């Protein structure tokens, strides 16, 4: 069960110039939203709720401020201690921890793999033309280079994927009780369609086995069929769907 908590997004608020909150829940608590909106004066709230939250739109309409559907996410899960673990697709594949000297490489990876749709605020009525994809990409970059280094949070990991001496991709993950949640990953476009992405999944599953963590979970936007197919090929099963909404309160 997700925590029913609305959190202030300091990183996004600072870069985008709006007071932004993020609300992850299994079912929207409209009274909580009303209270937090009035108390904190949020300009934007990004909401992720279960696809089973059947009255989500009806509840959000009670707020009296504009809100928009902003896509859906399919969540996948695998038992790493039971499912077979295939070998890497290339003998040259290995993963190295992110270091501060890799900052430019990380930005280039994010720009190449997530630059067209970093967060999604820029597409919303009322924000289009006021927030750019480039600003959103900066939010994503600042977040991962700050919070996903072990010196800051020992429960987070950020790795660059190498094929021999070339950086070809990256992955970030968070260690939770008895599981790992991968929040973002990508392969440079020039190395896509070379069967490299499955190595990211196998690295995480191997990490889970080495650390006696049972489950690996991750997600992909509904339209990202390539990632969904890769998950399913690597023994992952769909288990949970999320709808994303954005409140624009200005």
C-alpha positions as a Python dict, from the first residue, in 0.01 Angstrom:
ca = {
    (1, 'X'): (0, 0, 0),
    (2, 'X'): (136, 340, -97),
    (3, 'X'): (177, 611, 162),
    (4, 'X'): (-105, 862, 139),
    (5, 'X'): (122, 1164, 172),
    (6, 'X'): (155, 1483, -31),
    (7, 'X'): (520, 1592, -39),
    (8, 'X'): (675, 1923, -140),
    (9, 'X'): (908, 1882, -439),
    (10, 'X'): (1192, 2120, -353),
    (11, 'X'): (1399, 2036, -658),
    (12, 'X'): (1122, 2095, -913),
    (13, 'X'): (991, 2403, -733),
    (14, 'X'): (1333, 2567, -728),
    (15, 'X'): (1409, 2504, -1096),
    (16, 'X'): (1063, 2558, -1246),
    (17, 'X'): (960, 2852, -1030),
    (18, 'X'): (631, 2701, -912),
    (19, 'X'): (526, 2557, -578),
    (20, 'X'): (504, 2188, -671),
    (21, 'X'): (381, 1889, -473),
    (22, 'X'): (377, 1517, -547),
    (23, 'X'): (104, 1288, -421),
    (24, 'X'): (135, 908, -455),
    (25, 'X'): (-157, 703, -329),
    (26, 'X'): (-367, 395, -387),
    (27, 'X'): (-682, 603, -364),
    (28, 'X'): (-716, 980, -367),
    (29, 'X'): (-809, 1136, -33),
    (30, 'X'): (-987, 1451, -150),
    (31, 'X'): (-1004, 1601, 201),
    (32, 'X'): (-627, 1570, 234),
    (33, 'X'): (-577, 1740, -102),
    (34, 'X'): (-810, 2026, -12),
    (35, 'X'): (-632, 2081, 319),
    (36, 'X'): (-284, 2071, 167),
    (37, 'X'): (-375, 2298, -125),
    (38, 'X'): (-513, 2560, 112),
    (39, 'X'): (-229, 2524, 363),
    (40, 'X'): (70, 2512, 130),
    (41, 'X'): (-65, 2708, -168),
    (42, 'X'): (56, 2459, -425),
    (43, 'X'): (63, 2579, -787),
    (44, 'X'): (101, 2227, -930),
    (45, 'X'): (36, 1884, -780),
    (46, 'X'): (136, 1569, -966),
    (47, 'X'): (-83, 1278, -856),
    (48, 'X'): (-24, 907, -911),
    (49, 'X'): (-311, 683, -809),
    (50, 'X'): (-417, 327, -879),
    (51, 'X'): (-610, 252, -1199),
    (52, 'X'): (-859, 93, -958),
    (53, 'X'): (-933, 435, -808),
    (54, 'X'): (-1249, 444, -1020),
    (55, 'X'): (-1379, 783, -903),
    (56, 'X'): (-1048, 969, -928),
    (57, 'X'): (-1170, 1221, -1186),
    (58, 'X'): (-1494, 1279, -1001),
    (59, 'X'): (-1309, 1343, -675),
    (60, 'X'): (-1060, 1579, -838),
    (61, 'X'): (-1345, 1778, -993),
    (62, 'X'): (-1455, 1867, -639),
    (63, 'X'): (-1142, 2078, -590),
    (64, 'X'): (-1269, 2357, -814),
    (65, 'X'): (-932, 2398, -989),
    (66, 'X'): (-820, 2266, -1331),
    (67, 'X'): (-676, 1915, -1345),
    (68, 'X'): (-555, 1706, -1635),
    (69, 'X'): (-488, 1342, -1710),
    (70, 'X'): (-115, 1306, -1777),
    (71, 'X'): (-68, 941, -1877),
    (72, 'X'): (-59, 595, -1725),
    (73, 'X'): (213, 362, -1601),
    (74, 'X'): (228, -17, -1605),
    (75, 'X'): (414, -162, -1307),
    (76, 'X'): (598, -495, -1328),
    (77, 'X'): (734, -734, -1066),
    (78, 'X'): (954, -1044, -1050),
    (79, 'X'): (1065, -1277, -772),
    (80, 'X'): (1444, -1260, -815),
    (81, 'X'): (1509, -1564, -597),
    (82, 'X'): (1287, -1789, -810),
    (83, 'X'): (1297, -1668, -1170),
    (84, 'X'): (1583, -1789, -1394),
    (85, 'X'): (1865, -1539, -1436),
    (86, 'X'): (2002, -1533, -1795),
    (87, 'X'): (2355, -1424, -1872),
    (88, 'X'): (2435, -1077, -2003),
    (89, 'X'): (2385, -1047, -2377),
    (90, 'X'): (2744, -929, -2425),
    (91, 'X'): (3064, -1036, -2248),
    (92, 'X'): (3176, -673, -2235),
    (93, 'X'): (2881, -554, -2025),
    (94, 'X'): (2959, -422, -1677),
    (95, 'X'): (2824, -154, -1442),
    (96, 'X'): (3015, 116, -1255),
    (97, 'X'): (2885, 344, -976),
    (98, 'X'): (2814, 703, -1076),
    (99, 'X'): (3073, 957, -960),
    (100, 'X'): (3073, 1336, -967),
    (101, 'X'): (3313, 1329, -1262),
    (102, 'X'): (3039, 1151, -1462),
    (103, 'X'): (2799, 1448, -1439),
    (104, 'X'): (2825, 1544, -1807),
    (105, 'X'): (2778, 1182, -1912),
    (106, 'X'): (2468, 1151, -1695),
    (107, 'X'): (2318, 1468, -1843),
    (108, 'X'): (2385, 1344, -2197),
    (109, 'X'): (2224, 1009, -2116),
    (110, 'X'): (1915, 1174, -1973),
    (111, 'X'): (1888, 1417, -2262),
    (112, 'X'): (1916, 1138, -2519),
    (113, 'X'): (1677, 896, -2348),
    (114, 'X'): (1429, 1115, -2156),
    (115, 'X'): (1467, 1455, -2319),
    (116, 'X'): (1143, 1440, -2519),
    (117, 'X'): (923, 1367, -2218),
    (118, 'X'): (1110, 1430, -1890),
    (119, 'X'): (809, 1489, -1660),
    (120, 'X'): (517, 1615, -1865),
    (121, 'X'): (420, 1949, -1711),
    (122, 'X'): (521, 2129, -2031),
    (123, 'X'): (236, 1960, -2219),
    (124, 'X'): (-42, 2080, -1991),
    (125, 'X'): (-279, 2369, -2068),
    (126, 'X'): (-181, 2668, -1859),
    (127, 'X'): (182, 2553, -1837),
    (128, 'X'): (265, 2500, -2203),
    (129, 'X'): (503, 2778, -2305),
    (130, 'X'): (583, 2856, -1940),
    (131, 'X'): (769, 2534, -1861),
    (132, 'X'): (1002, 2382, -2119),
    (133, 'X'): (1129, 2029, -2174),
    (134, 'X'): (1478, 2159, -2108),
    (135, 'X'): (1378, 2289, -1765),
    (136, 'X'): (1213, 1958, -1682),
    (137, 'X'): (1523, 1771, -1793),
    (138, 'X'): (1729, 1986, -1557),
    (139, 'X'): (1495, 1882, -1273),
    (140, 'X'): (1548, 1514, -1352),
    (141, 'X'): (1923, 1560, -1383),
    (142, 'X'): (1960, 1753, -1057),
    (143, 'X'): (1745, 1499, -873),
    (144, 'X'): (1941, 1190, -974),
    (145, 'X'): (2290, 1336, -953),
    (146, 'X'): (2211, 1463, -601),
    (147, 'X'): (1996, 1199, -436),
    (148, 'X'): (2114, 879, -604),
    (149, 'X'): (2472, 873, -486),
    (150, 'X'): (2555, 648, -193),
    (151, 'X'): (2717, 932, 0),
    (152, 'X'): (2377, 1102, 19),
    (153, 'X'): (2148, 802, 60),
    (154, 'X'): (2283, 452, 106),
    (155, 'X'): (1950, 303, -5),
    (156, 'X'): (1984, 452, -357),
    (157, 'X'): (2209, 340, -640),
    (158, 'X'): (2301, 501, -971),
    (159, 'X'): (2511, 302, -1217),
    (160, 'X'): (2648, 366, -1563),
    (161, 'X'): (2634, 67, -1796),
    (162, 'X'): (2948, 3, -1998),
    (163, 'X'): (3004, -218, -2299),
    (164, 'X'): (3379, -270, -2277),
    (165, 'X'): (3505, 91, -2243),
    (166, 'X'): (3199, 269, -2386),
    (167, 'X'): (2916, 409, -2174),
    (168, 'X'): (2594, 284, -2331),
    (169, 'X'): (2329, 336, -2063),
    (170, 'X'): (2242, 397, -1699),
    (171, 'X'): (2011, 283, -1423),
    (172, 'X'): (1888, 417, -1089),
    (173, 'X'): (1724, 216, -815),
    (174, 'X'): (1604, 239, -457),
    (175, 'X'): (1637, -39, -200),
    (176, 'X'): (1317, -98, -3),
    (177, 'X'): (1229, -369, 251),
    (178, 'X'): (1275, -702, 68),
    (179, 'X'): (1269, -539, -276),
    (180, 'X'): (1435, -304, -523),
    (181, 'X'): (1244, -39, -718),
    (182, 'X'): (1408, 90, -1034),
    (183, 'X'): (1287, 445, -1096),
    (184, 'X'): (1463, 529, -1424),
    (185, 'X'): (1691, 372, -1684),
    (186, 'X'): (1796, 425, -2042),
    (187, 'X'): (2018, 329, -2334),
    (188, 'X'): (2176, 580, -2572),
    (189, 'X'): (1973, 584, -2896),
    (190, 'X'): (2275, 480, -3102),
    (191, 'X'): (2302, 159, -2899),
    (192, 'X'): (1934, 73, -2894),
    (193, 'X'): (1808, -233, -3086),
    (194, 'X'): (2130, -416, -2995),
    (195, 'X'): (1975, -630, -2717),
    (196, 'X'): (2145, -425, -2445),
    (197, 'X'): (1844, -321, -2238),
    (198, 'X'): (1785, -669, -2086),
    (199, 'X'): (2127, -639, -1921),
    (200, 'X'): (1990, -361, -1701),
    (201, 'X'): (1716, -592, -1574),
    (202, 'X'): (1963, -874, -1517),
    (203, 'X'): (2202, -648, -1326),
    (204, 'X'): (1924, -551, -1085),
    (205, 'X'): (1806, -909, -1043),
    (206, 'X'): (2163, -1017, -976),
    (207, 'X'): (2197, -736, -720),
    (208, 'X'): (1878, -860, -551),
    (209, 'X'): (2015, -1215, -527),
    (210, 'X'): (2347, -1097, -389),
    (211, 'X'): (2170, -893, -121),
    (212, 'X'): (1890, -1141, -44),
    (213, 'X'): (1618, -908, -172),
    (214, 'X'): (1321, -1103, -303),
    (215, 'X'): (1148, -870, -547),
    (216, 'X'): (1241, -630, -824),
    (217, 'X'): (973, -384, -938),
    (218, 'X'): (974, -119, -1208),
    (219, 'X'): (740, 56, -1446),
    (220, 'X'): (694, 192, -1797),
    (221, 'X'): (453, 438, -1952),
    (222, 'X'): (164, 271, -2132),
    (223, 'X'): (295, 376, -2471),
    (224, 'X'): (644, 233, -2404),
    (225, 'X'): (583, -107, -2561),
    (226, 'X'): (954, -178, -2602),
    (227, 'X'): (1021, -170, -2226),
    (228, 'X'): (708, -371, -2149),
    (229, 'X'): (816, -641, -2391),
    (230, 'X'): (1165, -646, -2239),
    (231, 'X'): (1019, -682, -1888),
    (232, 'X'): (797, -971, -1993),
    (233, 'X'): (1083, -1149, -2171),
    (234, 'X'): (1280, -1130, -1847),
    (235, 'X'): (1009, -1308, -1642),
    (236, 'X'): (851, -991, -1506),
    (237, 'X'): (472, -978, -1474),
    (238, 'X'): (234, -685, -1476),
    (239, 'X'): (85, -639, -1129),
    (240, 'X'): (-31, -280, -1087),
    (241, 'X'): (-141, 16, -1297),
    (242, 'X'): (-119, 385, -1214),
    (243, 'X'): (-293, 689, -1361),
    (244, 'X'): (-119, 1024, -1346),
    (245, 'X'): (-306, 1353, -1305),
    (246, 'X'): (-183, 1707, -1262),
    (247, 'X'): (-363, 1985, -1076),
    (248, 'X'): (-278, 2332, -1205),
    (249, 'X'): (-382, 2576, -935),
    (250, 'X'): (-292, 2915, -1082),
}
